Amino acid sequence: MPALEKLASQHCFGGLQERYRQRSEVLDCQMEYGVFLPPAAKHGPVPVLWWLSGLTCTDENFSQKAGAQRLAAELGMAIICPDTSPRGTDLPGEHDSYDLGSGAGFYINATQQPWSAHYRMYDYVTRELPQQVRSHLPIGEQQSVSGHSMGGHGALICTLKNPGMYQSVSAFAPICHPADCPWGVKAFTAYLG
């Protein structure tokens, strides 16, 4: 298991808002993610909400803007916010537009070059990241997933492709029909062919 580097830690509603960096073998790059640990995490594993952010976001948007930590602290629930795409891979065209490449991984596994070498966000958020997190932090098996826009799309596909993995799913203004919107057509054509 790759080493876990703590980038930041602040007290927040009796718990901790933290940020970590860890190498992803699936994505072949360093990845950063945010974690809110409620006060109950001091006593053992807690349930978790995986938050999948939308286009152009990073792992920090939700934790800085949503204000969900207060309620999560009261409920004894962790919140984990992965980044929305690999970073630092510098693929051709990766930084040219907001809706393809950096900040726009769509939580799918790319099958087309050059994207397929790094853009495997589905495997990262459903398999690798949960294993990494649980090996270092007091996160239990009870989990839910939620997201907004592109992240709502991610939450839906993660749940539909893995019956029973999540106790609940919530999607806020999700991209439900990516083949019928410019963002989806552009990204899915590039990533999937």
N, C-alpha and C positions, 0 to 999 in steps of 0.2 A: 504494500500500500504506500503510495507516495506521501512524503512528509506534508503536514498541514502547517501553514504559516498564518498566524493571527495578525491581521493588518490593523484592526481597530477594535476597541471594546469600550462601551459606555453603559453606565447604569441607566435603566429605563423602566419605570413603573415596577420597581422592585426586582426586575430581572436584568438581563444583559442584551444589548444590541451589539452584535459583533459582525466582523467582516473577515473572511478568510480567503487565502489563495492556496490552490492545490493543483498539481499537474493532473491533467486528464489524459489517460492513455487512449480513450475513445476518440477524443478530439485532437490529440497530438499537440497540445499547447497548455499553457498555464490558464486556469480559470479562477475567477473570483465569485464569491457568493456571500449574501447576507444571511444572518441567523439571528432571530430573536429567541432567547431562552427565557421562559417565564420563571418566577420564583420557585415554582414546584419542581423545576429541573434540578435544583440543589438536592432533592431527595430521591431522584431516580428518573427513569425514562418517562417522557411526556409524549402525547400525541402531536402530530405535526400537520400544518397546512403548507403545502408547496404552492407558492405564488409564482405564476408565469407571466411576466410583463409583456407589454406590446411592442410594436415597431419603434425603433430608435432608442428604446430604454436600455438601461444597464441593470446590474444587480442592486443598485442603490435607490432607484426611483420609488418603489413601493415603500420601502422602510423609511425614507425621508419625507414622503408626501402624504401617505394614507392615514397615518395615525392609528394603525391597527394594534399597536403594542399594548395599549391600555386594556382593551377587551381580551386580547390573547393572554395577558397576565392574569386577569380575573378568571379566565376559563382554564388556565394551566396548560396552554397550548403553545408550542413552538411555531414559528413562521420561518420558512427557508425560501430565499429569493435567489435563484440562479441567474446568471447573465443570460441575455437573449441570443447570443451567438458566440462562436469562438472569437478570440481577440489575438492580435499580434501575428497572425499567419501571413498577412500581406499578399494574399492571392491577387492575380490580375483582376481589376475591376471591383475588388472587395469594398473599397471605400468611395466608389463613384456615385452612389445614390443611396437614399435613406431606406429604400424598400428591397434591397438585395445586398447580401453580404453583411458587413458589420452592423449589429443591432437588428438583424432581420433573419434569424436562423429558422423561424417558423416551426421549431420543435419537430422537425422531420429529419430523416436520414437521407442525405443527398446521394444520388447514384451516378451523377455526371461529374466528369473532371472539369475544372480543378477542384470543385466543391467537395467531392466525396472523400477527399483525404482528411478533411477537418469538420465539415458540417454534418455531424451525426448527433444532433441535439436530442432527438427522441431517445436514443440509447443512453445518452448522458443523463437526461432528467429522470428516466424511468429505471435505470439500472445502476450506472456507475456512481452518480452523485449520491443516491440514497445509501449505497454501500459505504462510500467514503465517509459520509456524515455519521452514520451509525457506528462506525469503527472508532470515532473520536469524540462524539457528543452524546448526551443522554436523550436520544430520540427513540421513541418506541415504534412499534409496528403499525399502530392505528394511524391512518393518514387520509388526508383529503387533498384535493387539488383544485386550484382556482386560477383564473387569469382574465386579462382584459385584451380585447382586440386580437392581435396575433397570439397572445397568451391564452385568450379564451379558446381559440382554435386548438392550441396545444393541450389545454386542459381536457377538451372534449376528445381529442384523438388518443391521449394517454389513457383516459378512462374507457373509451369504447374498445380499444385494442387490448385492454387488460381487465376483464370482468372480475370483480372482487378485490382488486388491488387497492382501491380507494373506497372509503366509507361514503364520501360525497364528492360531487363535482359542481362547481359554479363557474359560469362563463358570462362575463360582462361585455356586452357589445362584441361578441366574437365574430371572427371571420369564419362563418359557417359554410360558405360556398365559395372556396377560394378559386375555383375554375370560372367563376362568374364575376370577378372583380379584378381591376388592373393589378393590384398588389399581388394577389394570388397567382394570376396568369404569369406575371413576370418572374416571380420567385420559383414557382413550381416548374416552369419551363426550364429555367436555368439549373435548378437542383435535381429535377427528376427526368428531364428530357421531353 
